[in-house]
Amino acid sequence: MNTEQVRDYVLRYLEATDCHILEKSPAHVTVKLSERADRVLTNRPYYWGFIDRTGAEAETMRFTFVFDPAAMPPEPPRAVSYGSAPAPAAPGPAAPAGGTGPLAAAGAAPQAAPGESVLGRYFGVAPAFTGGGGGPGRIPRDDVTYGSKRLEQIMQAAHTEGRFIQLFVEPPAAGGVRGARRVKQSAPHEPWLLLNFKLEFACDLKREEIHSYGISLVSGKMRLGYMEEVLRMDVTPKLPPHVHVLPWRLSLPAALSYVEEHLAEVISSHDDAWAREARVRLEEELSRLASYYEPLIREAASQQPSRMRQEEAPAPPPNGEDREEEARPMTIEEQYEVRQQEVRWQFEPRIEVSLISAGLVHVPMSP
């Protein structure tokens, strides 16, 4: 992902979670998080637990997300500003005991200026760091570039919250009305199950494919590449007025089984030359391991009887107390088995199917 793609992705997430954008430029965005985004991105479980228990008004944080650090000015130093205290009085002669003259006044402690607290005078005044609105606190700044932890966190949040969606297609605008008054009839909407799968062909090499399916829960029709059709639709998460949803005739497990059958046909139609080549590389690696470890195993086995005769019986622990066993090094056989498992995991061909996202899309009933 380049800088522009990262920026578009983050802005779409902020808009989808109803965050309030305070300032925006091609290189950064300053945003006040919504409660939904704050709970996910700020890692403040104790604060939100307190808000949930007491019902107090929540104060969400503000952030500056930087997409192009080279185009941004450097962040100002985080110095603490202290209040200016009055200069100490010059030393003078001590006033007589019980005196009330000007010398006694000069030797007394200086009075605090009006509006200045004692703690602020002696310890300074530091701006409160809130990160939220309503205060002069510094706004945290994060670099959101490809590979950064903040971008990974936003992607994970979008994946978790968007794993299942329910959308409704906006009905077309009504045409001209002949009469003065017209009662608008309710339009039927057909529920379609949207399924996005990731098909992964893995060995020491890897290839991924994305397959999108749509299946009607009323008629049972199936469409391929349905996600592209949904992206072109005018959808809303709320049920539009004058719209009703048709009852299902196909259950979700039945619809999923139909899609899985079609996906199995797609997998079987692929050329399996990559798997045969991976098997050949696997056998070569296993043969290479055997040529190294098997002589060592035979040598260790031949030395085992003499080593057993030289070993003495272990002495009992003092006072009958158990002692922790020392870390035992792996034997040659164990090392050989571990290396075989690693090579099989790396080279053995396999096909993995995972569900990326799913949803219910209610579209107008086609005539």
C-alpha positions in Angstrom: 0.0 0.0 0.0 1.2 3.5 -0.9 0.6 6.6 1.1 -2.6 7.6 -0.7 -4.1 4.1 -0.2 -3.3 4.1 3.5 -4.8 7.6 3.8 -8.0 6.6 2.0 -8.3 3.4 4.1 -7.9 5.2 7.4 -10.3 8.0 6.4 -12.9 5.5 5.4 -12.6 3.8 8.8 -12.9 7.0 10.7 -16.0 8.0 8.7 -17.6 4.6 9.2 -17.1 4.8 12.9 -18.5 8.3 13.1 -15.3 10.0 14.2 -15.2 13.8 14.1 -12.4 15.1 11.9 -10.9 18.3 13.2 -8.2 19.0 10.6 -7.2 17.2 7.4 -4.5 17.5 4.8 -2.8 15.1 2.3 -0.2 14.3 4.9 -2.2 14.0 8.1 -5.6 14.0 9.8 -6.5 15.2 13.3 -9.5 13.5 14.7 -11.6 13.2 17.8 -12.5 9.6 18.1 -16.0 8.4 18.6 -16.8 6.1 21.5 -16.9 3.1 19.2 -13.4 3.8 17.9 -12.0 4.9 21.2 -12.9 1.6 22.8 -11.0 -0.3 20.1 -8.0 1.9 19.4 -6.9 3.5 22.8 -6.5 0.4 25.0 -8.3 2.0 28.0 -10.3 -0.9 29.5 -10.3 0.5 33.0 -11.5 3.9 31.9 -14.4 2.4 29.9 -15.2 0.0 32.7 -15.5 3.0 35.0 -17.8 4.8 32.4 -20.0 1.7 32.0 -20.3 1.2 35.8 -21.0 4.8 36.7 -22.8 6.0 33.6 -20.6 9.1 33.5 -20.2 11.1 30.3 -17.3 9.7 28.3 -14.5 11.9 27.0 -12.9 10.4 23.9 -9.3 11.1 22.9 -7.9 13.1 20.0 -5.2 11.9 17.7 -3.1 13.2 14.8 -2.5 10.4 12.3 0.4 11.2 10.0 0.5 9.5 6.6 3.6 11.2 5.2 6.1 12.0 8.0 8.5 13.7 5.6 5.9 16.3 4.7 5.0 17.1 8.4 6.9 19.6 10.5 8.7 18.1 13.5 6.7 17.7 16.7 7.4 20.4 19.3 9.4 19.4 22.4 7.3 18.1 25.2 8.7 20.6 27.8 6.8 21.6 30.9 6.2 25.3 31.2 6.6 26.7 34.7 5.2 29.9 36.1 7.6 32.8 36.7 8.2 33.3 40.4 9.1 36.7 41.8 12.8 37.4 42.3 13.9 36.8 45.9 14.4 40.0 48.0 18.0 41.2 48.6 19.4 40.3 52.0 19.2 43.0 54.6 19.7 43.6 58.3 17.5 41.6 60.5 14.5 43.4 62.0 14.3 43.7 65.8 12.0 41.3 67.6 8.4 42.3 67.5 9.3 45.2 65.1 6.7 46.5 62.7 8.8 48.8 60.6 9.8 48.5 56.9 12.7 46.2 57.8 10.4 43.6 59.3 8.3 43.7 56.2 11.3 43.2 54.0 12.4 40.1 55.9 9.0 38.5 55.7 8.1 35.9 53.0 6.9 37.5 49.7 3.2 37.5 49.2 1.7 35.4 46.3 0.5 37.5 43.4 -3.3 37.7 43.0 -4.7 34.7 41.1 -1.5 32.6 41.7 -1.7 29.4 43.8 1.0 28.5 46.2 1.7 25.1 44.5 1.8 26.8 41.1 4.3 29.4 42.5 6.7 26.9 43.9 6.2 23.8 41.6 5.2 25.4 38.4 2.1 25.0 36.2 2.1 22.1 33.7 -0.7 21.8 31.1 -3.0 18.8 31.8 -2.6 16.0 29.3 -6.1 14.7 28.5 -5.8 13.8 24.9 -9.5 14.6 24.6 -11.4 17.7 24.0 -12.0 20.6 26.2 -8.5 21.1 27.5 -5.1 22.5 26.4 -3.5 19.1 26.5 -1.1 17.9 23.8 -2.7 15.8 21.0 -0.9 12.4 20.6 0.7 12.0 17.2 1.1 8.6 15.4 2.8 7.8 12.1 0.3 5.6 10.2 2.3 4.1 7.4 2.3 0.7 5.8 3.7 -1.8 8.3 3.1 0.5 11.4 1.4 -0.9 14.5 -1.4 1.7 14.4 -2.3 0.8 10.8 -2.3 -2.9 11.7 -4.6 -2.1 14.7 -7.0 -0.2 12.5 -7.1 -3.0 9.9 -7.7 -5.6 12.7 -10.5 -3.5 14.1 -12.1 -3.1 10.6 -11.8 -6.9 10.0 -13.3 -7.8 13.3 -16.2 -5.3 13.1 -16.9 -5.8 9.4 -16.7 -9.6 9.4 -20.5 -9.8 9.1 -22.7 -7.0 7.7 -26.4 -6.4 6.9 -27.2 -4.0 4.1 -30.3 -2.8 2.3 -30.4 -1.4 -1.2 -32.1 2.0 -1.4 -35.3 1.8 -3.5 -35.4 3.8 -6.7 -37.0 7.3 -6.5 -40.7 7.3 -7.4 -41.7 8.6 -10.8 -44.3 11.2 -11.7 -47.6 11.1 -9.8 -50.8 11.3 -11.9 -53.2 12.1 -9.1 -53.0 14.6 -6.3 -52.5 11.9 -3.7 -50.9 8.5 -4.0 -50.3 5.8 -1.5 -46.9 4.3 -1.9 -46.8 0.5 -1.8 -44.2 -1.4 0.1 -41.5 -2.8 -2.2 -40.3 -6.4 -1.6 -36.6 -7.0 -1.1 -34.9 -10.3 -1.6 -32.2 -11.4 0.9 -28.9 -12.5 -0.7 -26.2 -14.2 1.3 -22.8 -12.7 0.5 -19.7 -14.9 1.1 -16.1 -13.9 0.5 -13.6 -16.7 0.6 -9.8 -16.7 0.5 -8.4 -19.7 -1.4 -4.7 -20.4 -0.5 -2.4 -22.8 -2.4 0.6 -23.2 0.0 3.9 -25.1 0.0 7.3 -23.5 0.1 5.6 -21.0 -2.3 2.2 -19.5 -1.9 -0.6 -18.3 -4.1 -3.9 -16.7 -3.0 -7.2 -16.2 -4.7 -10.3 -14.3 -3.6 -13.7 -15.8 -4.5 -17.0 -14.0 -3.8 -20.4 -15.7 -3.9 -23.9 -14.4 -3.7 -26.8 -16.8 -3.2 -30.5 -15.9 -2.9 -32.2 -17.2 0.2 -35.5 -17.0 -1.6 -34.9 -18.5 -5.1 -31.5 -20.3 -4.5 -29.8 -18.5 -7.4 -26.1 -18.2 -7.2 -23.9 -15.4 -8.6 -20.1 -15.3 -8.8 -18.1 -12.2 -8.1 -21.1 -10.8 -6.1 -18.9 -8.4 -4.1 -18.3 -6.4 -7.2 -22.0 -6.0 -7.7 -22.5 -4.9 -4.1 -19.9 -2.2 -4.4 -21.9 -0.7 -7.2 -25.2 -0.6 -5.2 -26.5 2.3 -3.2 -26.8 0.6 0.2 -27.7 1.6 3.7 -27.4 -0.3 7.0 -31.0 0.7 8.0 -34.2 -0.6 6.5 -35.5 2.0 4.1 -39.2 3.2 4.3 -41.8 1.4 2.3 -39.7 -1.7 2.1 -40.4 -5.2 3.4 -38.1 -8.3 3.3 -39.3 -11.5 1.8 -39.2 -14.6 4.1 -36.4 -17.1 3.6 -36.9 -20.3 1.8 -33.3 -21.5 2.1 -31.5 -21.8 5.4 -28.0 -20.5 6.0 -26.4 -24.0 6.4 -28.0 -25.1 3.2 -26.9 -22.0 1.3 -23.4 -22.5 2.7 -23.3 -26.1 1.6 -24.2 -25.1 -1.9 -21.4 -22.6 -2.0 -18.9 -25.1 -0.6 -19.8 -27.6 -3.3 -19.2 -25.0 -6.0 -15.9 -24.0 -4.3 -14.8 -27.7 -4.2 -15.4 -27.9 -8.0 -13.3 -24.8 -8.5 -10.5 -26.3 -6.5 -10.7 -29.7 -8.4 -10.5 -27.8 -11.7 -7.1 -26.2 -10.9 -4.0 -27.8 -12.3 -2.2 -29.7 -9.6 1.3 -29.5 -11.2 2.3 -27.1 -8.4 1.5 -29.9 -5.9 3.5 -32.5 -7.7 6.5 -30.2 -8.0 6.2 -29.4 -4.3 6.2 -33.2 -3.5 9.4 -33.6 -5.4 11.1 -30.8 -3.5 9.8 -32.3 -0.2 11.3 -35.7 -1.0 14.6 -34.1 -1.9 14.7 -32.2 1.4 13.8 -35.4 3.4 16.5 -37.3 1.6 19.0 -34.6 2.4 18.0 -34.8 6.1 18.3 -38.6 6.1 21.8 -38.5 4.6 22.9 -36.2 7.4 21.1 -37.6 10.5 21.0 -41.4 9.9 24.8 -41.9 10.1 24.7 -39.9 13.4 21.9 -42.0 14.7 23.8 -45.2 13.9 27.0 -43.9 15.5 25.1 -42.9 18.6 23.5 -46.3 18.8 26.9 -48.1 18.5 28.2 -46.0 21.4 25.2 -46.5 23.7 26.2 -49.9 25.3 29.6 -48.7 26.4 28.2 -45.4 27.7 25.6 -47.3 29.8 28.3 -49.4 31.4 30.3 -46.3 32.4 27.4 -44.6 34.0 26.9 -45.0 37.7 23.7 -45.1 39.6 22.6 -41.6 40.6 23.0 -40.7 44.3 19.7 -40.1 46.2 18.9 -36.4 46.9 20.1 -35.1 50.3 17.6 -35.3 53.1 15.1 -36.9 50.7 14.4 -33.6 49.0 13.6 -33.5 45.3 15.8 -31.4 43.1 14.8 -29.9 39.8 16.0 -31.9 36.9 18.6 -30.3 34.7 17.6 -29.4 31.2 18.2 -32.5 29.1 19.6 -31.8 25.6 17.7 -33.3 22.7 18.9 -36.6 21.3 19.8 -37.1 17.7 16.5 -38.9 17.1 14.5 -36.1 18.5 16.4 -33.5 16.5 15.8 -35.6 13.4 12.1 -35.8 14.1 11.8 -32.1 14.7 13.6 -31.2 11.4 11.3 -33.6 9.5 8.2 -31.9 10.9 9.6 -28.5 9.9 10.4 -29.6 6.4 7.0 -31.2 5.9 5.3 -28.0 7.2 7.3 -25.9 4.7 7.2 -28.0 1.6 4.1 -30.2 1.8 1.4 -28.9 -0.5 -1.9 -28.0 1.0 -5.0 -26.0 0.1 -6.5 -23.8 2.8 -10.0 -22.1 2.5 -10.9 -19.3 5.0 -13.9 -17.1 5.2 -13.0 -13.4 5.0 -16.4 -11.8 5.5 -20.1 -12.5 5.1 -23.2 -10.5 5.0 -26.9 -10.3 4.1 -27.7 -7.9 1.3 -31.4 -7.1 0.7 -32.0 -6.1 -2.9 -35.2 -5.2 -4.7 -37.1 -8.2 -6.0 -36.4 -8.6 -9.8 -39.6 -9.1 -11.9 
